[in-house]
Amino acid sequence: MIHQPPYEKEKTAVHTARSQQNRSTGWAWYGLGMVLLLLSAGQTIAAEPQRWRLEQCLERALQHSPAVREAQAEIGIAESRLAQAKAGRLPQVTLTSLGGVVNAAHGDAVNGRTDDDALGLFTKGELEVVQPLYTFGRLQHEILAASKGVAAQQAATAQARNATISAVKELYYHLLFSQQLKELLDEVQQNFTKALDTAQQRLDAGESTITQQDILRLRIGLAGVTKETFTLARAIAVTQDALMRELRLPPDADFRIADTNLEPVELRLQPLDIYLEHVGENRPELLQLDAGVAARQARLQAARSAYYPALFVAGGLRYAVAPNRDNQDSPFARDDFNYFNGGMALGLRWRLDFWMTQAKAAEHLAELSKVEVQQENAVLGIRLDVRRRYLEVQETQQKLDAAQTARRAARALMVSNLTNFSLGIGEAKDVFESLGLYTRMASEYYMTVRDFNIAAAKLTQATGQETTTLSYQR
């Protein structure tokens, strides 16, 4: 067995303690570093601007749209009118109270005297209650008209929401289209620059296949593309500002849309006959007109009920107190300052100016005829609108495949000519033409995609139901 000297044991213990201390210190520094890393990552994430998806834009616009909020306020007004109409069935109560100063009076109706120098206070009050019993349908029709007014305003709110959805979609697709074109022109601009540099190098090297005209042609193409990028930058800024205004975002907000590639939306298209069959159930304009027709029919019936009397029960209490005047016990003696009485009676109120009633009924009848004509024209117009929007979607959908094929072929031709030119076996004229052709074909493709997406948005507005796979709170 080997024994360590005492000083060796001390050195071993000290070394072990230091190792443990170093390990503890290392773990502490490691933990601190991880905390700082997470904090810096959190700050980086917090500083990253929000990327707005189309669904998020739609939901915010529906929450903050002035047109939608105004329509919702109109619903509140219509509901208050309905409450007023319903209150017409309840008792009408009136309380009148008076107080003042009166001279003293003593005696009775035969022997009485007044004292103008002795003044005192008096108070009197009157409570009247009128309960309608039967109005020959006037109250019921007024309530029905007010309830249809609420339904009409609800339909108007749905119409405002649909218009807001369509406007936001259109702005979003226009902005995405402009950004996609800007990316396309940046790519073409880079290719023109590379081709121009290659052509200049080949010209400087004395190649006979490159002329000064080729250089000028490529410079013209580069200048034209550069000019268009400035136009697109302005279009992007203007469209983005318009979309931010629709979302009610502050002008200095760091706003970015989430999508970077313009792609065709996914459709959930049903047969045209189904949309036409249910157009009256989903189109808010027709629902609003239906409610308007029903409301005017009810108002016409309410106006005609004025030809008949209204039955009611009336009752109330009356009192007066004047301490400085004697109370008169005789029922034949009139006393305006000391009394207490009440009662109830059956009443009838009948307006006999039938010429006025007839004129009002004729006015409501003319309004009803006007709305019925509007309803008939709206049905025909909306059905035509649905058919037109449906055919627009089908037309642009059919154009997509051809536009995509042309874009891919133009890109393949461009890449081939650029490659050949960089290898010294191609001509600058081919590069110039292929870049221009690719720019035109790609622009037409993205334009077709934009038109297709906007056509789908217009079809959604025309049918009153979402025709794409977008998921948001309507």
C-alpha positions as CSV (number, residue, x, y, z in Angstrom):
1,M,0.0,0.0,0.0
2,I,1.4,3.4,-1.0
3,H,1.0,6.3,1.4
4,Q,0.9,9.9,0.2
5,P,2.8,12.5,2.1
6,P,0.6,15.0,4.0
7,Y,1.6,17.9,1.6
8,E,0.5,15.7,-1.4
9,K,-2.9,15.2,0.1
10,E,-3.3,18.9,0.6
11,K,-2.3,19.6,-3.0
12,T,-4.9,17.0,-4.2
13,A,-7.7,18.5,-2.1
14,V,-6.8,22.0,-3.3
15,H,-6.8,20.9,-6.9
16,T,-10.2,19.1,-6.5
17,A,-11.7,22.2,-4.9
18,R,-10.4,24.4,-7.6
19,S,-11.7,22.0,-10.3
20,Q,-15.2,22.1,-8.7
21,Q,-15.0,25.9,-8.5
22,N,-14.0,26.2,-12.1
23,R,-16.8,23.9,-13.2
24,S,-19.4,25.9,-11.2
25,T,-18.1,29.1,-12.6
26,G,-18.2,27.7,-16.1
27,W,-21.8,26.6,-15.7
28,A,-22.7,30.0,-14.3
29,W,-21.2,31.8,-17.3
30,Y,-22.9,29.3,-19.6
31,G,-26.3,30.0,-18.0
32,L,-25.7,33.7,-18.2
33,G,-24.8,33.4,-21.8
34,M,-28.0,31.5,-22.6
35,V,-30.1,34.1,-20.8
36,L,-28.5,36.9,-22.8
37,L,-29.0,34.9,-26.0
38,L,-32.7,34.4,-25.3
39,L,-33.2,38.0,-24.4
40,S,-31.5,39.2,-27.6
41,A,-33.6,36.7,-29.6
42,G,-36.7,38.0,-27.9
43,Q,-35.7,41.6,-28.8
44,T,-35.1,40.5,-32.4
45,I,-38.4,38.9,-32.6
46,A,-40.2,41.9,-31.0
47,A,-38.4,44.2,-33.5
48,E,-39.6,42.1,-36.5
49,P,-42.5,43.9,-38.2
50,Q,-45.8,42.1,-38.3
51,R,-46.5,40.3,-41.6
52,W,-50.2,40.6,-42.4
53,R,-52.0,37.7,-44.0
54,L,-55.0,38.4,-46.1
55,E,-57.3,36.8,-43.5
56,Q,-55.9,39.2,-40.9
57,C,-56.4,42.2,-43.1
58,L,-60.0,41.2,-43.7
59,E,-60.8,40.7,-40.0
60,R,-59.2,44.0,-39.0
61,A,-61.0,45.9,-41.8
62,L,-64.3,44.5,-40.8
63,Q,-63.7,45.6,-37.2
64,H,-62.6,49.1,-38.0
65,S,-64.4,49.9,-41.3
66,P,-66.3,53.2,-41.0
67,A,-69.0,52.0,-43.4
68,V,-69.6,48.9,-41.3
69,R,-69.6,50.8,-38.0
70,E,-72.0,53.4,-39.5
71,A,-74.3,50.6,-40.6
72,Q,-74.1,49.0,-37.2
73,A,-75.1,52.3,-35.6
74,E,-78.1,52.4,-37.9
75,I,-79.1,49.0,-36.5
76,G,-79.2,50.6,-33.0
77,I,-81.4,53.4,-34.3
78,A,-83.8,51.0,-35.9
79,E,-83.9,48.9,-32.7
80,S,-84.8,52.0,-30.7
81,R,-87.7,52.7,-33.2
82,L,-88.9,49.2,-32.7
83,A,-88.8,49.7,-28.9
84,Q,-90.9,52.9,-29.3
85,A,-93.4,51.0,-31.5
86,K,-93.7,48.3,-28.9
87,A,-94.1,50.9,-26.1
88,G,-97.3,52.0,-27.9
89,R,-99.1,48.9,-26.4
90,L,-98.2,50.0,-22.8
91,P,-100.0,52.5,-20.7
92,Q,-99.3,56.2,-21.3
93,V,-98.8,57.8,-17.9
94,T,-98.7,61.6,-17.3
95,L,-98.0,63.3,-13.9
96,T,-98.5,67.0,-13.5
97,S,-97.6,68.8,-10.3
98,L,-98.0,72.5,-9.4
99,G,-97.2,74.7,-6.4
100,G,-97.6,78.3,-5.6
101,V,-99.1,81.0,-3.3
102,V,-102.8,81.7,-2.8
103,N,-104.8,84.1,-0.6
104,A,-106.7,82.8,2.4
105,A,-110.4,81.9,2.1
106,H,-112.9,80.9,4.8
107,G,-116.6,79.9,4.7
108,D,-118.6,78.2,2.1
109,A,-120.2,78.8,-1.3
110,V,-123.0,80.9,0.3
111,N,-121.2,82.7,3.0
112,G,-117.5,83.1,2.3
113,R,-114.8,85.7,2.5
114,T,-111.2,86.0,1.2
115,D,-108.3,87.6,2.9
116,D,-105.8,89.0,0.4
117,D,-103.4,90.0,3.1
118,A,-103.1,86.4,4.4
119,L,-101.1,84.4,1.8
120,G,-100.2,80.7,2.0
121,L,-98.8,77.9,-0.1
122,F,-100.8,75.4,-2.1
123,T,-99.9,72.3,-4.1
124,K,-101.9,70.3,-6.6
125,G,-101.2,67.3,-8.8
126,E,-102.8,65.2,-11.5
127,L,-102.0,61.6,-12.6
128,E,-103.4,60.5,-15.9
129,V,-103.2,56.9,-17.3
130,V,-104.4,55.8,-20.8
131,Q,-104.3,52.2,-21.7
132,P,-104.9,51.3,-25.4
133,L,-107.3,48.4,-25.8
134,Y,-108.0,48.0,-29.5
135,T,-106.7,50.0,-32.5
136,F,-107.9,47.8,-35.4
137,G,-104.3,46.7,-36.2
138,R,-102.5,50.0,-36.1
139,L,-100.1,49.1,-33.3
140,Q,-99.4,45.7,-34.6
141,H,-98.6,47.0,-38.1
142,E,-96.4,49.7,-36.7
143,I,-94.5,47.1,-34.7
144,L,-94.1,44.9,-37.7
145,A,-92.9,47.9,-39.8
146,A,-90.3,48.7,-37.2
147,S,-89.1,45.1,-36.9
148,K,-88.7,45.0,-40.7
149,G,-86.7,48.2,-40.4
150,V,-84.3,46.4,-38.1
151,A,-84.0,43.5,-40.6
152,A,-83.3,46.0,-43.4
153,Q,-80.5,47.7,-41.5
154,Q,-79.0,44.3,-40.6
155,A,-78.9,43.5,-44.3
156,A,-77.4,46.9,-45.0
157,T,-74.6,46.0,-42.5
158,A,-74.0,42.7,-44.3
159,Q,-73.8,44.6,-47.6
160,A,-71.2,47.0,-46.1
161,R,-69.2,44.1,-44.8
162,N,-69.2,42.4,-48.3
163,A,-68.1,45.6,-49.9
164,T,-65.3,46.0,-47.4
165,I,-64.2,42.4,-48.0
166,S,-64.1,42.9,-51.7
167,A,-62.2,46.2,-51.4
168,V,-59.5,44.8,-49.1
169,K,-59.0,41.7,-51.3
170,E,-58.6,43.8,-54.4
171,L,-56.1,46.1,-52.7
172,Y,-54.2,43.2,-51.3
173,Y,-53.9,41.5,-54.7
174,H,-52.9,44.7,-56.4
175,L,-50.2,45.2,-53.9
176,L,-48.9,41.7,-54.2
177,F,-49.1,42.0,-58.0
178,S,-47.0,45.2,-57.9
179,Q,-44.4,43.6,-55.6
180,Q,-44.2,40.5,-57.8
181,L,-43.7,42.7,-60.9
182,K,-41.0,44.6,-59.0
183,E,-39.2,41.3,-58.2
184,L,-39.5,40.3,-61.9
185,L,-38.0,43.6,-63.1
186,D,-35.2,43.3,-60.7
187,E,-34.4,39.9,-62.1
188,V,-34.5,41.1,-65.7
189,Q,-32.5,44.2,-64.7
190,Q,-29.7,42.0,-63.3
191,N,-29.8,39.8,-66.4
192,F,-29.5,42.9,-68.7
193,T,-26.6,44.1,-66.6
194,K,-24.8,40.8,-66.8
195,A,-25.4,40.6,-70.5
196,L,-24.2,44.2,-71.0
197,D,-21.0,43.5,-69.1
198,T,-20.4,40.3,-71.1
199,A,-21.0,42.1,-74.4
200,Q,-18.6,44.9,-73.4
201,Q,-15.9,42.3,-72.5
202,R,-16.4,40.5,-75.8
203,L,-16.3,43.8,-77.7
204,D,-13.2,44.9,-75.9
205,A,-11.7,41.5,-76.8
206,G,-12.3,42.2,-80.4
207,E,-14.9,39.6,-81.2
208,S,-16.5,40.3,-84.5
209,T,-19.9,38.9,-83.4
210,I,-20.4,41.8,-81.0
211,T,-21.0,45.3,-82.4
212,Q,-21.6,48.7,-80.8
213,Q,-25.2,48.4,-81.9
214,D,-25.5,45.3,-79.6
215,I,-24.2,47.3,-76.7
216,L,-26.7,50.2,-77.4
217,R,-29.6,47.7,-77.7
218,L,-28.8,46.1,-74.3
219,R,-28.4,49.6,-72.7
220,I,-31.8,50.6,-74.1
221,G,-33.4,47.5,-72.6
222,L,-31.7,48.1,-69.3
223,A,-32.8,51.7,-69.2
224,G,-36.4,50.7,-70.0
225,V,-36.5,48.2,-67.3
226,T,-34.9,50.6,-64.8
227,K,-37.5,53.2,-65.7
228,E,-40.4,50.8,-65.0
229,T,-39.0,49.9,-61.6
230,F,-39.5,53.5,-60.5
231,T,-43.0,53.4,-61.7
232,L,-43.7,50.2,-59.8
233,A,-42.1,51.6,-56.6
234,R,-44.6,54.4,-56.7
235,A,-47.5,52.0,-57.4
236,I,-46.4,49.8,-54.4
237,A,-46.3,52.8,-52.1
238,V,-49.7,54.2,-53.1
239,T,-51.4,50.8,-53.0
240,Q,-49.9,50.0,-49.6
241,D,-51.1,53.3,-48.2
242,A,-54.6,52.7,-49.5
243,L,-54.6,49.2,-47.9
244,M,-53.3,50.6,-44.6
245,R,-56.1,53.3,-44.8
246,E,-58.7,50.5,-45.3
247,L,-57.3,48.7,-42.2
248,R,-57.2,52.0,-40.2
249,L,-53.5,51.6,-39.5
250,P,-51.4,54.7,-38.7
251,P,-49.4,56.1,-41.6
252,D,-46.1,55.4,-39.8
253,A,-46.9,51.8,-39.1
254,D,-44.4,49.2,-40.3
255,F,-46.8,47.4,-42.5
256,R,-45.8,44.3,-44.6
257,I,-48.0,41.7,-46.2
258,A,-47.1,38.1,-45.5
259,D,-47.4,36.7,-49.1
260,T,-44.4,37.1,-51.3
261,N,-45.5,35.1,-54.3
262,L,-48.7,35.9,-56.3
263,E,-50.5,32.5,-56.6
264,P,-54.0,31.7,-57.8
265,V,-56.5,31.3,-54.9
266,E,-58.1,28.0,-54.3
267,L,-61.7,27.9,-55.3
268,R,-64.7,26.1,-53.8
269,L,-66.8,26.7,-56.9
270,Q,-70.3,25.3,-57.1
271,P,-72.4,25.0,-60.2
272,L,-73.9,28.3,-61.4
273,D,-77.5,27.1,-61.0
274,I,-76.9,26.7,-57.2
275,Y,-75.7,30.3,-56.9
276,L,-78.6,31.5,-58.9
277,E,-81.1,29.5,-56.9
278,H,-79.9,30.8,-53.5
279,V,-79.1,34.3,-54.6
280,G,-82.2,35.7,-52.7
281,E,-81.0,34.1,-49.5
282,N,-77.4,35.3,-49.5
283,R,-77.4,38.6,-51.3
284,P,-78.0,41.3,-48.6
285,E,-79.3,43.8,-51.2
286,L,-82.3,41.5,-51.9
287,L,-82.8,40.8,-48.2
288,Q,-82.8,44.5,-47.6
289,L,-85.4,45.1,-50.3
290,D,-87.6,42.2,-49.0
291,A,-87.6,43.8,-45.6
292,G,-88.3,47.2,-47.2
293,V,-91.3,45.8,-49.0
294,A,-92.7,44.2,-45.9
295,A,-92.2,47.3,-43.8
296,R,-94.0,49.5,-46.4
297,Q,-96.9,47.0,-46.5
298,A,-97.2,47.2,-42.7
299,R,-97.1,51.0,-42.8
300,L,-99.8,51.0,-45.5
301,Q,-102.0,48.8,-43.3
302,A,-101.3,51.0,-40.2
303,A,-102.3,54.1,-42.2
304,R,-105.6,52.5,-43.3
305,S,-106.4,51.5,-39.7
306,A,-106.9,55.3,-39.1
307,Y,-110.3,54.9,-40.8
308,Y,-111.5,53.1,-37.6
309,P,-111.6,54.4,-34.0
310,A,-109.2,53.5,-31.2
311,L,-110.6,52.1,-27.9
312,F,-108.8,52.8,-24.6
313,V,-109.3,52.9,-20.9
314,A,-108.4,56.2,-19.1
315,G,-108.1,56.8,-15.4
316,G,-106.3,58.9,-12.9
317,L,-106.1,60.8,-9.7
318,R,-106.4,64.5,-8.9
319,Y,-105.6,66.3,-5.7
320,A,-105.0,69.9,-4.3
321,V,-104.1,71.1,-0.8
322,A,-104.2,74.7,0.5
323,P,-104.0,74.9,4.3
324,N,-105.1,78.5,4.5
325,R,-108.4,77.9,2.7
326,D,-111.5,76.0,4.1
327,N,-112.3,72.7,2.5
328,Q,-115.7,72.6,0.8
329,D,-117.7,69.5,1.6
330,S,-120.6,70.2,-0.8
331,P,-120.2,68.4,-4.1
332,F,-121.8,71.4,-5.8
333,A,-119.2,73.8,-4.5
334,R,-116.2,74.3,-6.7
335,D,-112.9,74.4,-5.0
336,D,-109.7,74.6,-7.0
337,F,-107.3,74.3,-4.1
338,N,-108.7,71.6,-1.8
339,Y,-109.9,68.3,-3.4
340,F,-109.0,64.7,-3.9
341,N,-110.8,62.5,-6.5
342,G,-110.1,59.8,-9.1
343,G,-111.8,57.4,-11.5
344,M,-111.6,55.2,-14.6
345,A,-113.6,55.2,-17.8
346,L,-113.8,53.5,-21.2
347,G,-113.0,55.9,-24.1
348,L,-113.0,56.1,-27.9
349,R,-110.9,58.3,-30.1
350,W,-111.8,58.7,-33.7
351,R,-110.3,61.0,-36.3
352,L,-113.0,61.8,-38.8
353,D,-110.8,63.6,-41.3
354,F,-111.0,60.7,-43.7
355,W,-109.6,62.8,-46.6
356,M,-106.3,63.1,-44.7
357,T,-106.2,59.4,-44.0
358,Q,-106.9,58.6,-47.6
359,A,-104.0,60.9,-48.7
360,K,-101.6,59.2,-46.3
361,A,-102.6,55.7,-47.4
362,A,-102.1,56.7,-51.0
363,E,-98.6,58.0,-50.2
364,H,-97.7,54.7,-48.5
365,L,-99.1,52.8,-51.4
366,A,-97.0,54.7,-53.9
367,E,-93.9,54.0,-51.8
368,L,-94.7,50.3,-51.7
369,S,-95.1,50.2,-55.5
370,K,-91.7,52.0,-55.9
371,V,-89.9,49.5,-53.7
372,E,-91.6,46.5,-55.4
373,V,-90.3,47.8,-58.8
374,Q,-86.8,48.2,-57.3
375,Q,-87.0,44.7,-55.9
376,E,-88.0,43.3,-59.3
377,N,-85.2,45.1,-61.1
378,A,-82.7,44.1,-58.4
379,V,-83.4,40.5,-58.7
380,L,-82.8,40.6,-62.5
381,G,-79.7,42.7,-62.1
382,I,-78.2,40.6,-59.3
383,R,-78.8,37.3,-61.2
384,L,-77.1,38.9,-64.2
385,D,-74.2,40.1,-62.0
386,V,-73.8,36.6,-60.5
387,R,-73.7,35.0,-64.0
388,R,-71.2,37.6,-65.3
389,R,-68.9,37.2,-62.3
390,Y,-69.1,33.4,-62.6
391,L,-68.1,33.5,-66.2
392,E,-65.2,35.9,-65.4
393,V,-63.8,33.4,-63.0
394,Q,-64.1,30.6,-65.5
395,E,-62.5,32.7,-68.2
396,T,-59.5,33.8,-66.2
397,Q,-59.1,30.3,-64.8
398,Q,-58.8,29.0,-68.4
399,K,-56.3,31.6,-69.2
400,L,-54.0,30.7,-66.3
401,D,-52.7,27.4,-67.8
402,A,-51.8,29.1,-71.1
403,A,-50.2,32.1,-69.4
404,Q,-48.2,29.8,-67.2
405,T,-47.0,27.7,-70.2
406,A,-46.0,30.8,-72.0
407,R,-44.1,32.2,-69.0
408,R,-42.2,28.9,-68.5
409,A,-41.3,28.7,-72.2
410,A,-40.1,32.3,-72.2
411,R,-38.0,31.8,-69.1
412,A,-36.4,28.7,-70.6
413,L,-35.6,30.6,-73.8
414,M,-34.1,33.5,-71.8
415,V,-31.9,31.2,-69.7
416,S,-30.7,29.4,-72.8
417,N,-29.8,32.6,-74.6
418,L,-28.1,34.0,-71.5
419,T,-26.1,30.9,-71.1
420,N,-25.1,30.7,-74.7
421,F,-24.1,34.4,-74.6
422,S,-22.0,34.1,-71.5
423,L,-20.2,31.1,-73.2
424,G,-19.5,33.3,-76.2
425,I,-21.7,31.4,-78.7
426,G,-24.8,33.5,-78.6
427,E,-25.8,36.8,-80.1
428,A,-26.8,40.0,-78.1
429,K,-29.9,40.4,-80.3
430,D,-31.2,37.0,-79.0
431,V,-30.6,38.0,-75.4
432,F,-32.3,41.4,-75.9
433,E,-35.4,39.8,-77.5
434,S,-35.6,36.9,-75.0
435,L,-35.4,39.2,-72.0
436,G,-38.1,41.4,-73.4
437,L,-40.2,38.3,-74.3
438,Y,-39.8,36.9,-70.8
439,T,-40.7,40.2,-69.2
440,R,-43.9,40.4,-71.2
441,M,-44.9,36.8,-70.7
442,A,-44.2,36.8,-67.0
443,S,-46.1,40.1,-66.6
444,E,-49.1,38.8,-68.4
445,Y,-49.1,35.7,-66.3
446,Y,-49.0,37.6,-63.0
447,M,-51.7,39.9,-64.4
448,T,-53.8,36.9,-65.2
449,V,-53.3,35.6,-61.7
450,R,-54.3,38.9,-60.2
451,D,-57.4,39.2,-62.4
452,F,-58.4,35.6,-61.4
453,N,-58.1,36.4,-57.7
454,I,-60.0,39.6,-58.1
455,A,-62.7,37.9,-60.1
456,A,-63.0,35.3,-57.3
457,A,-63.4,38.2,-54.9
458,K,-66.1,39.8,-57.0
459,L,-67.9,36.5,-57.3
460,T,-67.9,36.2,-53.5
461,Q,-69.4,39.6,-53.3
462,A,-72.0,38.8,-56.0
463,T,-73.1,35.5,-54.4
464,G,-72.9,36.7,-50.8
465,Q,-70.8,33.7,-49.8
466,E,-67.1,33.0,-49.8
467,T,-66.1,31.1,-53.0
468,T,-62.5,30.5,-52.0
469,T,-60.8,28.5,-49.2
470,L,-60.0,31.7,-47.2
471,S,-61.0,31.3,-43.5
472,Y,-61.9,34.5,-41.6
473,Q,-64.7,35.9,-39.4
474,R,-67.2,37.6,-41.8
